């Protein structure tokens, strides 16, 4: 590169390598001083994952001065490489033929074939959309596949040692999460002078229901249907999938296997093996423990030993972990070429003392989540490892390397429920042991499905109880669309028999887990149900104009009648509240879809005319909350109070677009769950709206209320990395552009969680997620180390000195018009503004107002429903002592007694007039002398522009902004002497106004940059930046001297006069 002329200052030369889809492969940079003359930059890289057909090399110059600079693309070139030839598939994609018009969930396939007597080698290439659960040859289960859960990454393994001359049977179980679903496989038999490939095709026998012994050689599959063949390559929805090659391995012959008595404690197995090598190559011997039904069918792998070519004997001691069973067992050696039956020996394991481990999950004195196991502190940071196929050595090995011993096992598809009550939890035993096999230090939570949609076993229960089905308004039970499946039936969440059945079953499961040899490793159970498994009401995502709106079943009708009588006391009181004329309790009915969708006054329902709809929404939320509590109670009771229980619930700060019927979602009785002593923790997801690098991200729940009530909050970071295909349906939820983005985003989300006392859960749903990338897992490993450092410190959450108290209300959703954008604006668009202020924020439920610690600044985000008791508390305790309060839009105007616009003035103390029409929710800032208006850009605009009504016009206070295009006051501030109130007539406050409010309340502004996201705690803060550059950070008064330590690097920065300076890389945390 040759530059003409020279500009003083710093330049950074940056080389990027991208694949054909624009995913970053590697980067290299150098600092240059000036641009005169020629510059040379050596660049070497190695592509380690898959054959690379095309690469794009981008050379760029970035101005690295203190102020933002320009990004200049100087040269783009293409590098071509010969593509490695791979064989095409013989097999086709197939799916079960017994339900050809219905997307399958569980898929079972079988085929019989003949093996010639002169077979030399055989290998199987296989892939499934979405998971390969199990592969059996002649009734023997093969080891787990590395890519079993990756629908676009096939596996290839040697299988010749499983085959015998003559008739053989290959059986495969697969699982489908989404709407497609299928299997493709090639079994290649290699003889001295020929080869034969047996591929998946329509002739393969198939079924979508599991049957006893379906994988065994002698199983009669004549009643099974053929398969539906869907083709291969571009002709299928699965696209082009290249068949993988197989790595050659050696073979050995076993001469003797001897178990030698060993008296060591803890117990160990001494073993001597004599062998000879019959085929050169890489050979490993694996030692398996079997002979007990709680162990996986193929056994529990104790150890793997590499065979040395020059040796003919191996002697060693195999560790025997404390979670394995005792009694009469069997030791088996497995290696390529071994006769499987000859490599077995009986083994007697004496009873031994197992550790009496205790675990605790609690909120500590510093209002931070804390987990202990046997006296050791466990990180709250943990891995969501998903189903069986995702518990691979590669994936969990990365967790083990980075010292992350805590997992959430998502085994909800089947967990041993039986219709006769004689539950068989062997499948859970096998699942636990597969996890412990990969990571012997693992401690885990189990996610368990409590409905027939997620757990196929429970379909038989619903078939036996058809009256317990959820129903549409027209009485139909077959729902066209539930999440990703079509034409399904689901159980009503109001079904009493279903709840009691699940309570008994979960209690039995918890009891079984704690009584098992591995019980001290099973810490928690997390029951899931509803849309997404997150306890959303069925039908919440309905986009069919009300055709899928629920629930008009008899169980829900009865529940709703009981709810009404409990709330109002008598049938006469119900009739008076609802303006109905029921003559008996049996006549109490759910409002029609048309009634549920009606609005009374612009964005709101009036309790005087729509009380039945308001009560219906309350009933839905309280039902879902009570179900969560009931399931958690069963788990804790069944375990003898030795297990912890929690669930997904309480998404109150992200009530937004994906749910057209958001007010009926069922998540708006969070206070009910928080007050229950039977729920220990709650999990939520990262906000979908702002997950990209450079954006602030955030939580879906009021995390400070959870801490206040002693519930440990967890956030699931199901981050889509650059490894995810750009055209994947999952890419719409925030797919990151490159590795640098991934590093910055992991650090950002972890830091936000750590600052706020929230546990960080990183999810794995396939190769496009965090756990599939070693480099990103190293970042997670460093996060774990930092968490341990902070856990050992006295860092306090609920930091009243450095934070704004943000007040949100979930109950107000009962009073909102069904498809009103009001809460979208109040929450989705508002939350990012707080992170730009440069100070901290703690988010609480409105109903926790009296329990909260005292802050200096309170922002009431969507407090459109404020009870008289809450109003009295605000007047008595918050409107004093120089506090700063902010209210927005229709503060306090709706409630149990109906709509009262005058309540806005009562709550705020500022006179308002009501304009009963809609107008754009957008304002323009004007000149002012108010302290809170210090940062407002005069002439600048803020707001969504969405039309809302009515409009509340403030008539007092200093004007900070006017409605856009009008000379009408919109935002005012008024000093009342002992407190200050800011009122905005649109829902939302800009970052500039929030920073002014914070300074007025003497809350320190740590970071003055408007483009960064800043998370602030007691002695800890984090900054996520997109632009990068020089920053001057100001620290609270008690840290005016000393050093600030950047925890990811360990670098120290001297604090002088209460501030320190550092330069941030672009897209970093």
ZATI-611679 format. One line per 3 residues: number of its first residue (from 1); for each residue x, y, z of C-alpha. Coordinates in steps of 0.05 Angstrom, whole numbers, plus 5000, padded with zeros to 4 digits. Example, Ala and Ser with C-alpha at 12.3 -4.5 7.8 and 13.67 -1.06 7.14 Angstrom:
! residues 2
1	5246 4910 5156; 5273 4979 5143;
! end
This chain:
! residues 1069
1	5000 5000 5000; 5027 5068 4982; 4997 5132 5011;
4	5006 5201 4982; 5023 5254 5035; 5024 5245 5110;
7	4975 5262 5166; 5003 5268 5237; 4974 5223 5289;
10	4961 5149 5297; 4935 5102 5244; 4918 5029 5253;
13	4927 4984 5193; 4876 4927 5195; 4873 4864 5154;
16	4809 4822 5157; 4798 4755 5126; 4726 4735 5112;
19	4693 4675 5081; 4644 4679 5024; 4586 4696 5070;
22	4623 4754 5102; 4638 4718 5168; 4704 4740 5197;
25	4757 4686 5198; 4817 4723 5225; 4845 4793 5235;
28	4913 4825 5244; 4930 4897 5259; 4991 4942 5266;
31	5000 5013 5292; 5029 5061 5239; 5055 5130 5252;
34	5038 5171 5191; 5026 5148 5120; 5087 5171 5079;
37	5120 5122 5030; 5109 5048 5024; 5087 5002 5080;
40	5091 4926 5083; 5050 4883 5129; 5064 4809 5134;
43	5001 4768 5139; 4996 4693 5153; 4936 4652 5173;
46	4912 4581 5174; 4840 4559 5161; 4828 4502 5210;
49	4754 4484 5206; 4727 4465 5137; 4756 4469 5067;
52	4756 4541 5044; 4734 4553 4973; 4736 4629 4972;
55	4765 4681 5019; 4759 4757 5019; 4818 4798 5043;
58	4800 4868 5066; 4855 4920 5081; 4833 4981 5119;
61	4861 5041 5155; 4829 5066 5219; 4845 5134 5249;
64	4866 5118 5321; 4866 5188 5350; 4828 5214 5409;
67	4767 5237 5370; 4726 5191 5324; 4758 5182 5256;
70	4740 5155 5188; 4741 5083 5165; 4774 5077 5097;
73	4772 5015 5053; 4836 5016 5013; 4837 4949 4977;
76	4795 4887 4968; 4822 4823 4937; 4797 4753 4928;
79	4838 4690 4942; 4816 4625 4909; 4836 4555 4931;
82	4822 4487 4901; 4763 4456 4937; 4775 4389 4969;
85	4733 4337 4932; 4682 4303 4977; 4637 4245 4958;
88	4563 4256 4946; 4510 4224 4988; 4476 4161 4965;
91	4420 4169 5017; 4363 4219 5015; 4333 4260 5070;
94	4275 4220 5100; 4222 4231 5153; 4171 4185 5185;
97	4115 4162 5139; 4062 4148 5192; 4045 4222 5197;
100	4066 4249 5129; 4028 4315 5135; 4051 4331 5205;
103	4121 4357 5224; 4152 4302 5266; 4182 4312 5335;
106	4209 4244 5353; 4232 4202 5294; 4250 4128 5294;
109	4280 4092 5234; 4302 4020 5220; 4332 3983 5161;
112	4357 3912 5154; 4415 3895 5108; 4463 3838 5092;
115	4537 3841 5108; 4585 3799 5064; 4633 3752 5098;
118	4693 3787 5067; 4678 3855 5099; 4741 3894 5115;
121	4716 3962 5137; 4650 3998 5147; 4633 4069 5164;
124	4570 4109 5176; 4559 4181 5154; 4497 4212 5186;
127	4461 4277 5201; 4393 4297 5226; 4350 4359 5230;
130	4355 4373 5288; 4388 4319 5332; 4413 4247 5327;
133	4391 4220 5394; 4415 4148 5388; 4444 4099 5337;
136	4439 4024 5346; 4470 3968 5305; 4443 3899 5322;
139	4414 3927 5387; 4480 3957 5411; 4481 4032 5420;
142	4539 4069 5387; 4578 4124 5424; 4552 4195 5422;
145	4567 4234 5358; 4608 4297 5361; 4558 4336 5319;
148	4495 4299 5340; 4457 4364 5353; 4480 4402 5291;
151	4432 4396 5234; 4482 4420 5182; 4546 4386 5207;
154	4546 4310 5193; 4587 4258 5229; 4626 4198 5204;
157	4647 4138 5248; 4675 4068 5239; 4623 4014 5252;
160	4655 3950 5226; 4664 3923 5297; 4589 3925 5307;
163	4572 3884 5244; 4568 3809 5234; 4564 3769 5170;
166	4492 3759 5148; 4431 3799 5170; 4443 3864 5209;
169	4396 3919 5233; 4412 3993 5236; 4363 4034 5279;
172	4366 4110 5290; 4327 4156 5337; 4326 4230 5318;
175	4290 4291 5344; 4263 4352 5309; 4254 4421 5342;
178	4226 4459 5283; 4178 4451 5225; 4221 4407 5178;
181	4254 4348 5210; 4291 4290 5177; 4349 4242 5173;
184	4403 4228 5121; 4453 4171 5127; 4501 4129 5086;
187	4528 4063 5112; 4588 4044 5069; 4613 3971 5069;
190	4683 3961 5041; 4706 3894 5016; 4773 3876 4984;
193	4748 3885 4912; 4686 3927 4919; 4644 3973 4962;
196	4569 3979 4976; 4532 4039 5004; 4465 4033 5039;
199	4432 4101 5041; 4369 4127 5073; 4309 4121 5026;
202	4234 4110 5025; 4243 4036 5040; 4269 4050 5111;
205	4217 4032 5163; 4195 4092 5206; 4151 4113 5263;
208	4139 4176 5304; 4124 4141 5369; 4173 4101 5411;
211	4157 4027 5420; 4187 3977 5468; 4250 3945 5439;
214	4244 3984 5373; 4320 3984 5363; 4331 3909 5374;
217	4346 3860 5318; 4286 3816 5330; 4235 3874 5334;
220	4177 3864 5286; 4172 3928 5245; 4122 3904 5194;
223	4069 3951 5224; 4115 4010 5214; 4105 4054 5153;
226	4157 4068 5100; 4192 4135 5101; 4178 4199 5063;
229	4238 4212 5018; 4254 4286 5008; 4314 4282 4962;
232	4384 4309 4972; 4423 4371 4956; 4392 4436 4931;
235	4326 4401 4917; 4312 4395 4991; 4297 4448 5045;
238	4361 4425 5079; 4407 4450 5024; 4474 4420 5002;
241	4506 4378 5056; 4574 4348 5040; 4587 4278 5064;
244	4647 4275 5112; 4709 4233 5105; 4729 4181 5157;
247	4796 4180 5193; 4833 4115 5191; 4846 4081 5257;
250	4885 4019 5276; 4859 3954 5305; 4882 3909 5361;
253	4868 3839 5387; 4855 3828 5461; 4889 3768 5494;
256	4873 3779 5567; 4834 3827 5612; 4847 3821 5686;
259	4819 3860 5745; 4869 3862 5802; 4845 3872 5874;
262	4857 3942 5898; 4847 3966 5970; 4857 4039 5957;
265	4810 4093 5984; 4777 4126 5949; 4759 4063 5911;
268	4796 4050 5846; 4798 3992 5796; 4866 3962 5779;
271	4867 3932 5709; 4917 3894 5666; 4905 3885 5591;
274	4946 3841 5544; 4938 3854 5469; 4971 3854 5402;
277	4964 3904 5345; 4936 3875 5281; 4930 3940 5241;
280	4973 4001 5249; 4940 4068 5264; 4915 4110 5321;
283	4885 4064 5373; 4851 4081 5439; 4824 4033 5490;
286	4762 4056 5527; 4741 4026 5594; 4666 4024 5607;
289	4628 4007 5670; 4562 3970 5658; 4516 3920 5690;
292	4469 3968 5726; 4406 3995 5692; 4418 4066 5716;
295	4481 4068 5673; 4475 4084 5599; 4464 4022 5554;
298	4534 4027 5526; 4562 4036 5596; 4596 4093 5632;
301	4665 4110 5605; 4715 4109 5662; 4776 4126 5622;
304	4808 4126 5553; 4879 4102 5543; 4922 4112 5481;
307	4956 4047 5459; 5031 4052 5446; 5052 4014 5383;
310	5114 3982 5415; 5077 3958 5477; 5035 3894 5485;
313	5008 3906 5555; 4974 3962 5593; 4968 3965 5668;
316	4937 4021 5707; 4886 4043 5760; 4819 4070 5737;
319	4789 4122 5783; 4720 4106 5810; 4681 4171 5820;
322	4636 4178 5881; 4573 4185 5838; 4577 4114 5809;
325	4537 4056 5837; 4563 3998 5879; 4546 3924 5875;
328	4552 3872 5820; 4576 3908 5757; 4615 3894 5694;
331	4679 3924 5665; 4685 3926 5589; 4742 3946 5544;
334	4725 3976 5476; 4774 3988 5419; 4772 3982 5343;
337	4773 3909 5323; 4757 3878 5391; 4708 3822 5397;
340	4657 3857 5441; 4636 3798 5484; 4707 3776 5498;
343	4727 3843 5529; 4682 3838 5591; 4696 3820 5663;
346	4650 3817 5724; 4665 3867 5778; 4642 3875 5850;
349	4644 3945 5877; 4636 3947 5953; 4592 3998 5987;
352	4631 4060 6002; 4618 4125 6039; 4590 4177 5992;
355	4600 4251 6007; 4545 4282 6048; 4544 4344 6005;
358	4501 4404 6018; 4484 4458 5968; 4456 4528 5977;
361	4428 4578 5928; 4412 4645 5960; 4418 4721 5959;
364	4475 4742 6005; 4481 4803 6049; 4507 4844 5991;
367	4443 4829 5951; 4479 4784 5902; 4464 4713 5880;
370	4508 4661 5911; 4514 4585 5903; 4554 4539 5947;
373	4567 4464 5941; 4599 4425 5997; 4629 4488 6026;
376	4657 4511 5959; 4632 4572 5922; 4604 4556 5853;
379	4600 4607 5798; 4531 4629 5779; 4558 4631 5708;
382	4538 4566 5676; 4527 4529 5611; 4459 4511 5582;
385	4480 4445 5549; 4415 4423 5520; 4397 4353 5500;
388	4437 4288 5499; 4470 4302 5433; 4497 4368 5457;
391	4535 4336 5516; 4596 4320 5474; 4669 4316 5495;
394	4683 4374 5449; 4630 4421 5477; 4631 4403 5551;
397	4706 4393 5546; 4712 4467 5532; 4671 4481 5595;
400	4717 4435 5634; 4779 4469 5606; 4752 4537 5628;
403	4732 4511 5697; 4657 4519 5688; 4628 4461 5729;
406	4554 4482 5731; 4507 4461 5675; 4433 4465 5658;
409	4412 4401 5624; 4353 4411 5578; 4323 4342 5577;
412	4250 4359 5570; 4230 4315 5511; 4223 4252 5554;
415	4241 4241 5627; 4207 4176 5648; 4134 4193 5660;
418	4088 4133 5655; 4011 4134 5651; 4005 4081 5706;
421	4044 4123 5756; 4101 4072 5756; 4151 4122 5729;
424	4215 4097 5699; 4268 4150 5709; 4323 4109 5676;
427	4326 4159 5619; 4343 4213 5670; 4397 4169 5700;
430	4428 4158 5632; 4425 4232 5618; 4459 4250 5684;
433	4513 4198 5673; 4527 4222 5603; 4538 4291 5631;
436	4582 4265 5687; 4621 4222 5639; 4643 4282 5598;
439	4655 4326 5660; 4665 4286 5725; 4663 4352 5764;
442	4594 4371 5737; 4538 4398 5781; 4473 4409 5744;
445	4402 4434 5739; 4352 4394 5698; 4299 4428 5655;
448	4237 4384 5655; 4177 4393 5609; 4109 4394 5644;
451	4064 4390 5583; 4050 4346 5523; 4076 4395 5472;
454	4147 4392 5497; 4146 4322 5527; 4120 4268 5479;
457	4108 4220 5537; 4052 4264 5563; 4013 4258 5498;
460	3985 4192 5522; 3959 4228 5584; 3923 4279 5541;
463	3895 4225 5496; 3866 4192 5559; 3838 4259 5583;
466	3810 4294 5521; 3766 4340 5563; 3830 4372 5590;
469	3851 4400 5522; 3857 4474 5512; 3804 4499 5464;
472	3792 4555 5415; 3730 4599 5418; 3696 4554 5367;
475	3708 4493 5411; 3764 4464 5368; 3824 4432 5401;
478	3871 4425 5341; 3914 4487 5338; 3942 4508 5271;
481	4006 4537 5300; 4038 4530 5369; 4107 4561 5366;
484	4143 4519 5313; 4093 4462 5306; 4028 4456 5268;
487	3963 4420 5280; 3974 4401 5353; 3933 4393 5416;
490	3957 4420 5482; 3935 4411 5554; 3897 4468 5587;
493	3939 4502 5639; 3876 4505 5682; 3869 4430 5684;
496	3869 4407 5757; 3882 4333 5740; 3942 4354 5697;
499	3970 4397 5753; 3963 4343 5805; 3992 4290 5758;
502	4053 4334 5745; 4061 4351 5818; 4063 4277 5836;
505	4109 4261 5779; 4158 4318 5792; 4159 4300 5866;
508	4175 4228 5848; 4230 4251 5800; 4261 4297 5853;
511	4259 4240 5904; 4291 4192 5854; 4347 4241 5837;
514	4366 4254 5909; 4365 4180 5926; 4409 4162 5866;
517	4485 4153 5872; 4495 4218 5834; 4442 4256 5875;
520	4493 4303 5906; 4508 4330 5836; 4435 4345 5818;
523	4422 4413 5850; 4359 4441 5817; 4299 4424 5774;
526	4269 4476 5728; 4198 4458 5703; 4179 4488 5637;
529	4113 4493 5599; 4074 4538 5552; 4097 4576 5491;
532	4172 4570 5485; 4174 4530 5549; 4172 4597 5585;
535	4103 4593 5617; 4071 4637 5565; 3997 4623 5556;
538	3982 4580 5495; 3962 4625 5438; 4003 4684 5461;
541	4039 4687 5394; 3975 4682 5354; 3979 4720 5289;
544	3917 4690 5258; 3868 4745 5276; 3843 4711 5339;
547	3833 4641 5310; 3884 4611 5358; 3864 4651 5420;
550	3853 4608 5482; 3829 4581 5529; 3755 4565 5523;
553	3761 4495 5552; 3717 4470 5609; 3777 4469 5658;
556	3791 4542 5644; 3718 4561 5647; 3714 4529 5716;
559	3779 4561 5738; 3755 4630 5715; 3689 4621 5753;
562	3727 4602 5816; 3773 4662 5806; 3714 4710 5799;
565	3678 4684 5862; 3742 4687 5902; 3754 4758 5880;
568	3683 4785 5889; 3655 4738 5941; 3585 4727 5912;
571	3552 4717 5844; 3514 4782 5854; 3579 4819 5863;
574	3607 4787 5799; 3545 4808 5760; 3551 4879 5786;
577	3625 4884 5769; 3618 4853 5700; 3549 4881 5683;
580	3523 4811 5671; 3461 4774 5694; 3486 4703 5709;
583	3436 4662 5749; 3486 4609 5770; 3560 4599 5776;
586	3560 4550 5719; 3540 4606 5671; 3603 4647 5685;
589	3640 4650 5619; 3704 4675 5589; 3698 4739 5547;
592	3695 4728 5472; 3755 4744 5429; 3719 4806 5404;
595	3707 4829 5475; 3780 4815 5494; 3804 4858 5436;
598	3760 4918 5451; 3789 4982 5478; 3750 5036 5516;
601	3793 5098 5517; 3850 5100 5467; 3905 5057 5497;
604	3866 5034 5557; 3808 4992 5583; 3759 5023 5632;
607	3746 4978 5692; 3674 5003 5694; 3658 4974 5625;
610	3712 4921 5611; 3719 4890 5680; 3709 4819 5654;
613	3767 4825 5605; 3812 4857 5657; 3796 4800 5705;
616	3808 4748 5651; 3879 4775 5640; 3891 4776 5715;
619	3865 4705 5719; 3912 4681 5664; 3973 4712 5697;
622	3955 4687 5766; 3942 4617 5738; 4011 4614 5705;
625	4044 4641 5768; 4007 4590 5811; 4028 4534 5764;
628	4101 4555 5770; 4095 4557 5846; 4058 4489 5849;
631	4111 4454 5806; 4168 4484 5846; 4135 4464 5911;
634	4128 4392 5887; 4202 4390 5869; 4224 4417 5936;
637	4177 4372 5976; 4195 4310 5936; 4269 4321 5947;
640	4260 4330 6022; 4278 4404 6013; 4346 4384 5985;
643	4336 4411 5915; 4324 4481 5890; 4270 4499 5841;
646	4258 4556 5792; 4231 4572 5724; 4225 4621 5667;
649	4177 4676 5689; 4169 4751 5698; 4185 4781 5629;
652	4156 4848 5649; 4206 4897 5620; 4202 4869 5549;
655	4128 4866 5533; 4136 4873 5459; 4126 4857 5385;
658	4130 4780 5380; 4066 4774 5421; 4005 4805 5389;
661	3965 4785 5450; 4018 4808 5498; 3970 4829 5553;
664	3946 4757 5559; 4015 4726 5561; 4010 4704 5633;
667	4075 4736 5658; 4043 4793 5696; 4035 4765 5766;
670	4109 4767 5782; 4097 4794 5852; 4057 4731 5867;
673	4117 4687 5848; 4167 4731 5886; 4127 4726 5950;
676	4127 4650 5948; 4180 4615 5990; 4175 4554 5943;
679	4211 4588 5884; 4286 4598 5890; 4306 4629 5824;
682	4278 4657 5759; 4309 4656 5690; 4297 4704 5633;
685	4329 4719 5566; 4369 4777 5539; 4326 4830 5507;
688	4320 4814 5433; 4316 4887 5411; 4388 4908 5425;
691	4433 4848 5425; 4481 4870 5370; 4552 4894 5385;
694	4552 4968 5402; 4481 4963 5430; 4465 4964 5505;
697	4426 4898 5513; 4392 4887 5580; 4344 4845 5620;
700	4272 4825 5610; 4255 4826 5684; 4261 4875 5742;
703	4323 4842 5770; 4327 4885 5833; 4258 4861 5856;
706	4282 4789 5849; 4343 4805 5893; 4299 4842 5942;
709	4255 4780 5951; 4314 4732 5956; 4305 4701 5887;
712	4368 4690 5847; 4359 4720 5777; 4391 4686 5717;
715	4396 4714 5646; 4403 4665 5588; 4450 4693 5536;
718	4428 4652 5475; 4476 4693 5432; 4479 4678 5357;
721	4551 4683 5338; 4584 4695 5270; 4588 4619 5262;
724	4513 4616 5250; 4494 4615 5177; 4470 4684 5155;
727	4408 4654 5123; 4388 4614 5184; 4319 4631 5213;
730	4354 4641 5280; 4398 4696 5251; 4341 4746 5257;
733	4351 4747 5333; 4416 4785 5332; 4469 4745 5294;
736	4537 4776 5306; 4582 4795 5249; 4650 4768 5270;
739	4693 4742 5326; 4708 4811 5354; 4634 4824 5361;
742	4626 4758 5397; 4681 4774 5448; 4653 4844 5461;
745	4581 4820 5468; 4598 4762 5516; 4637 4810 5559;
748	4581 4861 5556; 4525 4814 5576; 4567 4781 5630;
751	4589 4848 5658; 4518 4874 5661; 4497 4811 5698;
754	4556 4814 5746; 4546 4888 5762; 4472 4875 5778;
757	4480 4810 5817; 4450 4767 5761; 4474 4697 5742;
760	4499 4690 5671; 4477 4629 5630; 4506 4620 5561;
763	4464 4575 5517; 4481 4525 5463; 4431 4508 5409;
766	4481 4487 5355; 4547 4506 5323; 4525 4579 5315;
769	4527 4591 5391; 4581 4608 5441; 4600 4539 5466;
772	4620 4515 5397; 4678 4564 5391; 4741 4552 5432;
775	4762 4625 5428; 4695 4650 5454; 4696 4597 5509;
778	4763 4624 5532; 4729 4691 5540; 4675 4657 5581;
781	4730 4624 5622; 4759 4692 5639; 4689 4716 5658;
784	4684 4658 5707; 4750 4679 5739; 4726 4751 5746;
787	4661 4727 5776; 4700 4689 5829; 4742 4751 5844;
790	4680 4794 5853; 4643 4741 5894; 4701 4742 5943;
793	4696 4818 5950; 4645 4861 5986; 4614 4888 5922;
796	4543 4909 5938; 4483 4907 5891; 4421 4950 5898;
799	4469 5008 5897; 4428 5068 5920; 4485 5117 5918;
802	4503 5109 5844; 4437 5088 5812; 4369 5111 5789;
805	4311 5070 5816; 4269 5050 5756; 4197 5030 5774;
808	4157 4986 5727; 4087 4956 5734; 4064 4890 5706;
811	3992 4893 5730; 3978 4954 5687; 3979 4907 5626;
814	3910 4882 5649; 3883 4952 5635; 3917 4961 5567;
817	3884 4957 5498; 3903 4890 5467; 3948 4913 5410;
820	3968 4980 5438; 4040 5000 5424; 4042 5035 5492;
823	4083 4983 5530; 4128 4972 5470; 4146 5046 5474;
826	4149 5048 5550; 4196 4988 5555; 4228 4966 5490;
829	4250 5035 5467; 4261 5064 5536; 4309 5015 5570;
832	4369 5030 5524; 4365 5104 5543; 4382 5087 5615;
835	4446 5052 5595; 4469 5114 5558; 4464 5159 5619;
838	4532 5139 5647; 4504 5121 5716; 4472 5059 5746;
841	4400 5036 5746; 4362 4986 5790; 4295 4962 5765;
844	4237 4945 5813; 4164 4926 5810; 4116 4981 5830;
847	4086 4937 5883; 4154 4933 5918; 4155 5008 5929;
850	4149 5001 6005; 4203 4947 6009; 4257 4982 5969;
853	4318 5015 5999; 4318 5091 5994; 4344 5123 5930;
856	4353 5196 5909; 4321 5190 5840; 4259 5151 5819;
859	4234 5142 5748; 4164 5113 5741; 4165 5082 5672;
862	4095 5054 5660; 4060 5070 5725; 3994 5084 5692;
865	3960 5046 5748; 3978 5073 5817; 3934 5052 5876;
868	3913 5102 5929; 3958 5066 5979; 4018 5072 5932;
871	4001 5145 5920; 4001 5158 5995; 4069 5123 6001;
874	4098 5166 5945; 4072 5229 5978; 4096 5211 6047;
877	4164 5179 6032; 4188 5200 5963; 4165 5272 5957;
880	4215 5297 6008; 4289 5302 6024; 4308 5334 5958;
883	4290 5271 5918; 4279 5275 5843; 4218 5239 5813;
886	4199 5229 5740; 4131 5207 5713; 4109 5196 5642;
889	4046 5198 5601; 3982 5175 5637; 4012 5167 5706;
892	3960 5136 5753; 3900 5149 5708; 3874 5077 5705;
895	3855 5030 5760; 3802 4988 5795; 3753 5046 5797;
898	3759 5062 5723; 3795 5117 5683; 3807 5183 5716;
901	3852 5233 5678; 3854 5279 5738; 3897 5227 5774;
904	3957 5249 5732; 3956 5316 5768; 3944 5282 5836;
907	4005 5237 5826; 4053 5287 5796; 4031 5351 5830;
910	4031 5384 5761; 3966 5409 5731; 3950 5376 5663;
913	3897 5382 5611; 3872 5324 5569; 3868 5328 5493;
916	3824 5270 5472; 3857 5252 5407; 3919 5217 5382;
919	3983 5251 5362; 4055 5228 5347; 4094 5211 5411;
922	4152 5256 5393; 4179 5319 5424; 4227 5376 5408;
925	4273 5404 5462; 4271 5480 5474; 4316 5529 5510;
928	4312 5526 5586; 4351 5543 5648; 4332 5483 5690;
931	4387 5441 5721; 4357 5377 5694; 4358 5407 5624;
934	4433 5415 5623; 4446 5363 5569; 4383 5371 5527;
937	4400 5387 5453; 4358 5449 5437; 4321 5436 5373;
940	4334 5361 5378; 4278 5310 5378; 4262 5249 5418;
943	4207 5196 5416; 4180 5139 5373; 4132 5181 5332;
946	4078 5127 5342; 4008 5157 5347; 3981 5152 5418;
949	3921 5180 5453; 3898 5215 5494; 3950 5270 5501;
952	3964 5301 5570; 3987 5373 5566; 4025 5399 5628;
955	4002 5468 5650; 4056 5484 5702; 4131 5479 5711;
958	4190 5500 5668; 4182 5475 5597; 4238 5430 5572;
961	4206 5405 5508; 4144 5414 5465; 4104 5367 5421;
964	4139 5362 5354; 4111 5412 5305; 4069 5447 5359;
967	4077 5503 5409; 4049 5456 5462; 4087 5439 5526;
970	4105 5365 5530; 4160 5358 5582; 4165 5401 5644;
973	4202 5402 5710; 4178 5434 5774; 4216 5447 5839;
976	4171 5437 5899; 4224 5457 5950; 4233 5390 5984;
979	4230 5350 5919; 4232 5358 5844; 4183 5327 5794;
982	4194 5319 5719; 4135 5301 5676; 4134 5278 5604;
985	4070 5275 5564; 4099 5221 5519; 4120 5152 5546;
988	4195 5155 5551; 4253 5198 5574; 4316 5210 5533;
991	4386 5193 5559; 4402 5268 5560; 4342 5282 5606;
994	4357 5221 5649; 4429 5244 5659; 4403 5313 5680;
997	4356 5281 5730; 4413 5239 5758; 4459 5299 5767;
1000	4402 5338 5799; 4397 5281 5849; 4473 5282 5859;
1003	4483 5213 5827; 4553 5209 5798; 4560 5204 5722;
1006	4616 5153 5711; 4620 5156 5636; 4603 5219 5596;
1009	4601 5185 5528; 4531 5184 5497; 4548 5126 5450;
1012	4569 5075 5502; 4528 5029 5546; 4549 5037 5619;
1015	4531 4990 5677; 4547 5016 5746; 4549 4983 5815;
1018	4580 4997 5882; 4655 4990 5867; 4646 4960 5798;
1021	4626 4988 5730; 4629 4965 5658; 4629 5000 5592;
1024	4610 4971 5524; 4629 5014 5464; 4619 5010 5390;
1027	4661 5070 5368; 4717 5065 5418; 4766 5121 5432;
1030	4792 5159 5492; 4749 5161 5554; 4754 5199 5620;
1033	4717 5160 5674; 4696 5195 5738; 4689 5152 5800;
1036	4645 5161 5863; 4672 5205 5919; 4696 5148 5963;
1039	4744 5124 5908; 4779 5190 5895; 4849 5161 5899;
1042	4883 5095 5884; 4876 5052 5823; 4821 5027 5778;
1045	4833 4956 5754; 4806 4933 5686; 4786 4862 5703;
1048	4790 4830 5634; 4864 4850 5626; 4885 4863 5698;
1051	4914 4930 5677; 4912 4985 5730; 4896 5058 5717;
1054	4915 5111 5769; 4857 5153 5795; 4873 5227 5801;
1057	4824 5279 5825; 4768 5227 5822; 4779 5206 5750;
1060	4822 5163 5705; 4834 5159 5630; 4837 5100 5583;
1063	4830 5087 5508; 4777 5038 5487; 4783 4994 5425;
1066	4725 4997 5376; 4672 4945 5391; 4697 4925 5459;
1069	4677 4918 5532;
! end
